[in-house]
Amino acid sequence: MIDIRQIVGGVLLFASGLEKLIGECKDFYELEKGIHELTQKVCSQMLTWALEQIDTRLMNERDRSLWEVVGFRAKTALSTFGEFIYRRRLYRNKETGESKFFLDEVLGWPSRAKVTPRLKELFLKLGSEVSFGRAAEILGYLAPGVSAMKVWQALQEVGEALKQEGEEKRAIVFENGEVPGGEEVAPELYIEADGVIIRLQREKEKRGEIKHIVAYEGKEEVRRGRFSLKNKLVISSLRDGEGAWEESYALIGEKWDLSQTKKIYIGGDGAEWPKQGVEYFPGAEYRLDPYHLSKHLTEALWHDEETFSKVGLAISQGNWEETRRVLEEAEKKSRGDRKKRITKLLQYLKENWAGVINSPGAQRLGAIEGQIQHNIARRMKRLGARWTTSGADRMARVLAAKANGELEQYIWRWPVEQQKLKEVAKAKAKEVERPKVEDIEKWLRVSLPALRGPYADRIWVKHVLRELTRPSLWALVG
């Protein structure tokens, strides 16, 4: 596919650059950095040559009666070895007037894509961990030309694809009336829901709430004292409560066969929208998760250990009357802020008593707070972070896909026309008879005057070019 002169050209480029670096570098950092940049330059050149060779072969093999060459068009792309430009031919169909780039079609290269799949993968992974500007700064050491906008665009594209996919699955269930066809079986499911408040920009509202829902089959010990959620599914969006639950039901139902699930527990912090989950999962029970229950009890009764113990016992027994009596007595004895906190706790327990009463399912809840921090908050609530509603919704979906281990599925790999490329390579091999070793040696000596010129003593001439002319080397390659 690649002419031997192109390979020699790449070797020359690298060897001459390396000699210059070795002779001029002031420290090892400068040498290492220079070699990295030189390697990128050589890789860029070799890829450009290869693509242009393919384009030439496609031109020769085209149906000349149907397709005519309009001219060359340059395309600039950004890859893991930096920015590169290659020229390919534009063709026009003589009958229909259709225009196309044969090379782009064979490579599967989308018309407007300017970032290669491998680099876009790095955009997604790093951009979902740190700010877009910081991600661009870090990746700039690897691939010059990376900007915060390019990183942002990559995450927005994937986020939009996830949004459309989620909406399509929701519509299939709630508009078309189809039953989701999950195949996994779980005797019990635990579904926890909570909101993440983020700051907005360029919107009427200054705050927005990301709905974060996590479904799992239970907890399993991964090492002593450490547990993880079994077969976890994370769902996040900036939708309203109804939309969030509809989409979640469709996705959960797509994963699990809910008809085989005997018990579903839905956990929340007492807010209204998490409670709506019981309306979507038949037979589900709502429970106030232990983390938020304990948090409210501690905030109100940290100063009164006796009352704290009595309330805890009454709650564990499911005795509302006793719980109310103890808190009312404590309320009468308190003053100021302490009294207000007890009054607030009493109201909170009254509104959520149906979800407070003890049950085996409730004891296994309490994972949502850690999930929110790990999956959403550390990226989207970082100091100074502000979002548009569309940007926040897309990022939340990207982070959910990442938590599910599905993010790589949304990296477009640009499938090539493999059979066509094989045909091109075979056609090249058939057309050009492989030269004899002696012919290659003779061509190299004639084509490389540096072997006898004023630079014949240079390192890259003596140890690179002269070795290329050795017959034994080309016998080995052949």
Buried (B, 14 or more C-beta within 10 A) or exposed (E): EBEBEBEBBBBBBBBBBBBEBEEEBEEEEEBEBBBEBBBBBBBBBBBBBBBBBBBBBBBEEBEEEEBEEEEEEEBEBBBBBBBBEBBBBBBBEEEEEEEEBBBBEBBBBEEEBEBBBEBBBBBBBBBBBBBBEBBBBBBEEBBEBBBBEBBBBBBBBBBBBBBEBBBEBBBBBBEEEEEBEBEEEBEBBBBBBBBBEBBBEEBEEEEBBBBBBBBBBBBEEEEEEEEEBEBBBBBBBBBEBEBBBBBBBBBBBBBBBBEEBEBBBBBBBBBEBBBBBBEBBEEBBBBBBBBBBEEBBEEBBEEBEEBBEBBBEBBEEEBBEBBBEBBEEBBEEBEEEBBEBBBEBBEBBEBBBEBBBEBEBBEBBBBBBEBBEEBBBEBBBEEEBBBBBBBBBBBBBBBBBBBBEEBEEBBBEEEEBEEBBEEBEEEBEEEEEEBEBEEBBEBBBEEBEBBEEEBEEBEBBEEBBBEBBEEEBBEEEE
